[in-house]
Amino acid sequence: MTSTPPQQPWQPSNPPVPQQPEKGWFSRHKVLATLIGAVVLLLLCCGGLGVAVSGGGDSASESTSTSAAEESQQESTTSQEEPVEEESTTSQEEPAEDPSEGLSPEQENAIESAQNYLDFMAFSKQGLIDQLSSPAGDDYPQDVAVFAVEHIEDDVDWDEQAVKSAENYLDLMPFSRNELIDQLSSDAGDGFTREQAEYAADQVGL
């Protein structure tokens, strides 16, 4: 009689395990991806900050240059204004008084006559006064004749007038030293002072 082998108890077979789809690189490396993103973001921020700082530096430089230019322009303007003020001060000064202001017509005529005499003849101060005031001359009042001669005498060298008069006498006739001095200094002659007559005699070689 054939023996039947004992049957093994039935065990359910393991169901097949479904295969999960393969995950992407970023899914499998989330931490690493996060770190990379943070580094990129940090680099971008630093780059923007550098641009901002650089831009700020340019602005500060431009501001400094502008301030220096404005100060230079102000100094130039100030230096140009100073001479203008001096010129305006000078222009505001009162004009010099005209020496002829306040003179009477007779005084002006006597001054002109005195100048005309000296242009073609040599005169002493007293001789010119006598010529202007004598009836045989211009017949001005004595005070007008004196005023006219004193008005121009700052421009007249009486010593030089004495020399010219001495030369004129010697052109006409010979004179000794004493005769020439007497002729130049006497009231009947030219009316120079003794010192002026002696100076003239020295200059003409007597």
NORPEBEL-V422336 format. One record per pair of residues at least 4 apart in sequence whose ideal C-beta (glycine too) atoms are under 7 Angstrom apart, sorted by the first residue. I is the first residue (numbers start at 0). GAP is how many residues later the second one is. D is the distance in Angstrom with one decimal. If there is no record, write none. Layout:
i=(I & I)
gap=(GAP & GAP)
d=(D & D)
This chain:
i=(22 & 22 & 23 & 24 & 25 & 25 & 28 & 29 & 30 & 31 & 32 & 33 & 34 & 35 & 36 & 37 & 38 & 39 & 40 & 41 & 42 & 43 & 44 & 45 & 46 & 47 & 48 & 49 & 50 & 51 & 52 & 53 & 54 & 55 & 56 & 57 & 58 & 59 & 60 & 61 & 62 & 63 & 64 & 65 & 66 & 67 & 68 & 69 & 70 & 71 & 72 & 73 & 74 & 75 & 76 & 77 & 80 & 81 & 82 & 83 & 84 & 85 & 86 & 87 & 96 & 99 & 102 & 102 & 104 & 105 & 105 & 105 & 106 & 106 & 106 & 106 & 107 & 108 & 109 & 109 & 109 & 109 & 109 & 109 & 110 & 110 & 110 & 110 & 111 & 112 & 112 & 112 & 113 & 113 & 113 & 113 & 113 & 113 & 114 & 114 & 116 & 116 & 116 & 116 & 117 & 117 & 121 & 121 & 121 & 121 & 122 & 122 & 122 & 122 & 123 & 123 & 123 & 123 & 123 & 123 & 123 & 124 & 124 & 124 & 124 & 125 & 125 & 126 & 126 & 126 & 127 & 127 & 128 & 128 & 128 & 128 & 129 & 129 & 130 & 130 & 131 & 131 & 131 & 131 & 131 & 132 & 132 & 132 & 132 & 133 & 134 & 139 & 139 & 140 & 141 & 142 & 143 & 144 & 145 & 146 & 147 & 148 & 151 & 155 & 156 & 157 & 157 & 158 & 158 & 158 & 159 & 160 & 161 & 161 & 161 & 161 & 161 & 161 & 161 & 162 & 162 & 162 & 162 & 163 & 164 & 164 & 164 & 164 & 165 & 165 & 165 & 165 & 165 & 165 & 166 & 166 & 167 & 168 & 168 & 168 & 169 & 169 & 174 & 174 & 174 & 175 & 176 & 176 & 176 & 177 & 178 & 179 & 179 & 179 & 180 & 180 & 180 & 180 & 181 & 182 & 182 & 183 & 183 & 183 & 183 & 183 & 184 & 184 & 184 & 184 & 184 & 186 & 191 & 191 & 193 & 194 & 195 & 196 & 197 & 198 & 199 & 200)
gap=(4 & 5 & 4 & 4 & 4 & 7 & 4 & 4 & 4 & 4 & 4 & 4 & 4 & 4 & 4 & 4 & 4 & 4 & 4 & 4 & 4 & 4 & 4 & 4 & 4 & 4 & 4 & 4 & 4 & 4 & 4 & 4 & 4 & 4 & 4 & 4 & 4 & 4 & 4 & 4 & 4 & 4 & 4 & 4 & 4 & 4 & 4 & 4 & 4 & 4 & 4 & 4 & 4 & 4 & 4 & 4 & 4 & 4 & 4 & 4 & 4 & 4 & 4 & 4 & 4 & 8 & 4 & 5 & 4 & 4 & 34 & 38 & 4 & 37 & 40 & 41 & 4 & 4 & 4 & 22 & 30 & 34 & 35 & 38 & 4 & 37 & 40 & 41 & 4 & 4 & 19 & 25 & 4 & 14 & 18 & 34 & 35 & 38 & 4 & 37 & 4 & 6 & 11 & 14 & 5 & 38 & 39 & 42 & 43 & 46 & 4 & 5 & 8 & 38 & 4 & 34 & 37 & 38 & 66 & 67 & 68 & 4 & 24 & 28 & 33 & 4 & 65 & 4 & 63 & 64 & 4 & 21 & 4 & 16 & 17 & 20 & 4 & 61 & 6 & 7 & 5 & 6 & 8 & 13 & 16 & 4 & 7 & 9 & 12 & 5 & 4 & 4 & 5 & 4 & 4 & 4 & 4 & 4 & 4 & 4 & 4 & 4 & 4 & 5 & 4 & 4 & 38 & 4 & 37 & 40 & 4 & 4 & 4 & 22 & 30 & 34 & 35 & 37 & 38 & 4 & 37 & 40 & 41 & 4 & 4 & 19 & 25 & 35 & 4 & 14 & 18 & 34 & 35 & 38 & 4 & 37 & 4 & 6 & 11 & 14 & 5 & 34 & 4 & 5 & 8 & 4 & 4 & 24 & 29 & 4 & 4 & 4 & 21 & 26 & 4 & 16 & 17 & 20 & 4 & 6 & 7 & 5 & 6 & 8 & 13 & 16 & 4 & 7 & 8 & 9 & 12 & 4 & 4 & 5 & 4 & 4 & 4 & 4 & 4 & 4 & 4 & 5)
d=(4.1 & 5.0 & 7.0 & 6.0 & 6.9 & 4.9 & 5.7 & 6.3 & 6.6 & 6.4 & 6.4 & 6.5 & 6.5 & 6.4 & 6.2 & 6.2 & 6.4 & 6.5 & 6.4 & 6.3 & 6.3 & 6.5 & 6.3 & 6.4 & 6.7 & 6.4 & 6.3 & 6.1 & 6.1 & 6.3 & 6.5 & 6.7 & 6.5 & 6.4 & 6.3 & 6.2 & 6.2 & 6.4 & 6.3 & 6.2 & 6.4 & 6.4 & 6.3 & 6.3 & 6.4 & 6.3 & 6.3 & 6.3 & 6.5 & 6.3 & 6.2 & 6.3 & 6.3 & 6.3 & 6.3 & 6.9 & 6.4 & 6.7 & 6.2 & 6.3 & 6.4 & 6.4 & 6.1 & 6.4 & 6.2 & 6.5 & 4.5 & 5.1 & 6.3 & 6.3 & 7.0 & 5.6 & 6.5 & 5.9 & 5.9 & 6.6 & 6.5 & 6.3 & 6.4 & 5.9 & 4.9 & 4.9 & 6.1 & 3.6 & 6.6 & 4.6 & 5.4 & 6.3 & 6.4 & 6.5 & 6.1 & 5.5 & 6.7 & 5.9 & 6.2 & 4.8 & 5.7 & 5.7 & 6.6 & 6.2 & 5.8 & 6.0 & 6.2 & 6.2 & 6.2 & 6.6 & 4.8 & 3.7 & 4.0 & 6.4 & 4.6 & 4.0 & 6.8 & 6.0 & 6.9 & 6.4 & 6.4 & 6.9 & 5.2 & 4.5 & 4.2 & 6.7 & 6.0 & 6.4 & 5.8 & 6.3 & 3.7 & 6.4 & 5.2 & 4.2 & 6.4 & 5.2 & 6.0 & 4.9 & 5.7 & 5.2 & 5.5 & 6.9 & 4.3 & 6.9 & 6.1 & 4.9 & 5.0 & 3.7 & 6.2 & 7.0 & 5.5 & 4.9 & 3.8 & 7.0 & 5.1 & 4.5 & 4.7 & 7.0 & 6.3 & 6.2 & 6.3 & 6.6 & 6.1 & 6.0 & 7.0 & 6.0 & 6.1 & 6.9 & 6.7 & 6.6 & 5.9 & 6.8 & 5.6 & 5.2 & 6.5 & 6.4 & 6.4 & 5.9 & 4.7 & 4.2 & 6.1 & 6.3 & 3.8 & 6.5 & 4.6 & 4.7 & 6.9 & 6.5 & 6.7 & 6.1 & 5.3 & 6.9 & 6.4 & 5.8 & 6.2 & 4.0 & 6.5 & 5.0 & 6.4 & 6.1 & 7.0 & 5.9 & 6.4 & 6.3 & 6.2 & 6.1 & 4.6 & 4.0 & 6.8 & 6.8 & 6.3 & 5.2 & 3.9 & 6.2 & 6.2 & 6.3 & 5.4 & 5.9 & 6.0 & 4.5 & 5.9 & 5.4 & 5.5 & 4.4 & 7.0 & 6.0 & 5.0 & 4.8 & 3.7 & 5.9 & 6.8 & 5.3 & 6.6 & 5.1 & 4.0 & 6.1 & 4.1 & 4.9 & 6.3 & 6.3 & 6.5 & 6.5 & 6.5 & 6.5 & 6.5 & 4.5)
